Amino acid sequence: MRILIRASLWLARTRFLCLFILLVPAHASADLLAWRDARNMGELVAHLETWLDRNTDLPRRDSPPEIRMITTARAASLAPGKLWAGQDTLRGLYDPEAEAIWLVRPWDARNPFDASTLLHELIHHRQAASGHWYCPGAQELPAYRIQQAWLNEMGLEPDVNWIAVMLEAGCTPRDIHPD
């Protein structure tokens, strides 16, 4: 029974994608996937920044962030306990003091989920210069919503634990115990 349900879901998804390809004008679908043609990280960042310019009110910073590739172990040491968004592994970090984005290996610029991680961290780069946040977690909900919108344009859905994101965005202290 499970196999039949999965097969019917797969078939429905395939039909939707075929219909999407037929109904969306060629120039719109080309624009949607233009980020995949980036020849280097700078071009990819430029595509994502342009998308953010068109789809958000967050102002672009004068200088782009430095982007570094790091290992999973290094990411865990930089941000212990950062898996609160329901992800199996930490995929990216933003350091506002250094104005640096750390992407966790393995990372593939042509994978939409990996590219959306870069987009998420670029949002944090913009947020760092655009106002006061009660806590760092308050920036997460808007960043995840924008990341979701980008993935949704391609018919994809992020794998995010929205309850955990909402709790983090609430800036409430953790580990509260009565006396």
ZIKAQUI-V723573 format. One record per residue. RES is the residue in one letter. SS is DSSP state (helix for helix, strand for strand, loop for the rest). PSI is psi in whole degrees, 0 to 359 (* if undefined). OMEGA is omega in degrees with one decimal (999 if undefined). Layout:
res = (RES/RES)
ss = (SS/SS)
psi = (PSI/PSI)
omega = (OMEGA/OMEGA)
//
This chain:
res = (M/R/I/L/I/R/A/S/L/W/L/A/R/T/R/F/L/C/L/F/I/L/L/V/P/A/H/A/S/A/D/L/L/A/W/R/D/A/R/N/M/G/E/L/V/A/H/L/E/T/W/L/D/R/N/T/D/L/P/R/R/D/S/P/P/E/I/R/M/I/T/T/A/R/A/A/S/L/A/P/G/K/L/W/A/G/Q/D/T/L/R/G/L/Y/D/P/E/A/E/A/I/W/L/V/R/P/W/D/A/R/N/P/F/D/A/S/T/L/L/H/E/L/I/H/H/R/Q/A/A/S/G/H/W/Y/C/P/G/A/Q/E/L/P/A/Y/R/I/Q/Q/A/W/L/N/E/M/G/L/E/P/D/V/N/W/I/A/V/M/L/E/A/G/C/T/P/R/D/I/H/P/D)
ss = (loop/helix/helix/helix/helix/helix/helix/helix/helix/helix/helix/helix/helix/helix/helix/helix/helix/helix/helix/helix/helix/helix/helix/loop/loop/helix/helix/helix/helix/helix/helix/helix/loop/helix/helix/helix/helix/loop/loop/loop/helix/helix/helix/helix/helix/helix/helix/helix/helix/helix/helix/helix/helix/helix/helix/loop/loop/loop/loop/loop/loop/loop/loop/loop/loop/strand/strand/strand/strand/strand/loop/helix/helix/helix/helix/helix/helix/helix/loop/loop/loop/loop/loop/loop/loop/loop/loop/loop/loop/loop/loop/strand/strand/strand/strand/loop/loop/loop/loop/strand/strand/strand/strand/strand/loop/loop/loop/loop/loop/loop/loop/helix/helix/helix/helix/helix/helix/helix/helix/helix/helix/helix/helix/helix/helix/helix/helix/loop/loop/loop/loop/loop/loop/loop/loop/loop/loop/helix/helix/helix/helix/helix/helix/helix/helix/helix/helix/helix/helix/helix/helix/helix/helix/loop/loop/loop/loop/loop/loop/loop/loop/helix/helix/helix/helix/helix/helix/helix/helix/loop/loop/loop/loop/loop/loop/loop/loop/loop/loop)
psi = (316/322/320/320/314/319/319/324/318/317/318/317/319/316/317/313/321/316/319/314/322/324/332/130/148/320/328/316/328/318/321/325/10/329/333/341/1/132/344/176/323/317/320/315/319/317/313/321/320/319/316/322/318/333/0/168/1/123/144/141/157/324/140/158/157/140/127/145/133/167/165/319/318/320/318/325/329/327/71/137/21/14/26/341/13/14/150/324/154/128/337/158/153/131/105/329/317/351/52/142/131/118/135/128/148/140/130/120/340/356/121/329/322/318/325/333/316/316/315/316/328/325/315/324/318/319/327/335/4/57/179/140/132/330/163/328/336/338/342/316/310/323/317/325/318/317/318/316/319/313/321/328/335/8/19/158/131/151/87/139/95/330/315/321/316/318/316/320/341/347/23/146/147/168/47/123/139/152/*)
omega = (178.3/-179.3/178.7/178.5/178.4/179.6/179.6/175.6/178.5/179.6/178.8/178.7/179.4/177.9/179.5/-178.9/177.7/177.7/178.2/-178.9/-179.3/-173.3/-178.6/178.8/-176.2/-178.5/179.9/180.0/177.2/177.9/-178.0/-177.4/-178.0/179.9/-178.8/-178.8/180.0/-177.9/179.9/-176.8/179.3/178.3/178.3/177.6/179.6/177.2/-177.5/177.9/178.1/176.8/179.0/177.4/-177.5/-168.7/178.4/175.1/-179.1/-178.5/177.0/177.9/179.6/-179.7/178.8/177.9/170.8/-180.0/-178.3/174.5/-179.3/178.5/176.9/179.9/178.9/178.6/179.1/179.7/179.4/-175.5/178.1/178.9/-178.1/-179.5/-175.9/-176.7/175.7/179.6/177.6/-179.5/175.8/-175.1/-178.9/179.3/173.0/176.8/-176.6/179.5/-179.7/-173.4/-176.3/173.4/175.8/177.0/-173.6/176.3/-4.5/-179.2/-175.6/-177.2/-179.3/176.3/-175.7/179.2/175.3/178.1/178.9/174.2/176.3/177.4/179.5/-179.3/174.5/175.7/178.2/177.4/178.0/-178.4/-176.2/-177.8/-172.0/171.7/-177.7/175.5/-177.4/174.8/179.3/-179.4/180.0/-180.0/-172.1/-177.3/177.1/-179.5/178.7/178.5/178.4/177.0/178.2/179.7/179.6/179.0/179.7/177.2/179.7/-179.3/-178.9/179.8/178.6/176.8/-174.4/172.5/-173.5/178.0/178.7/179.0/179.5/178.6/179.2/-178.6/179.9/176.5/178.4/179.1/176.3/173.5/177.8/179.5/177.2/179.0/999)
//
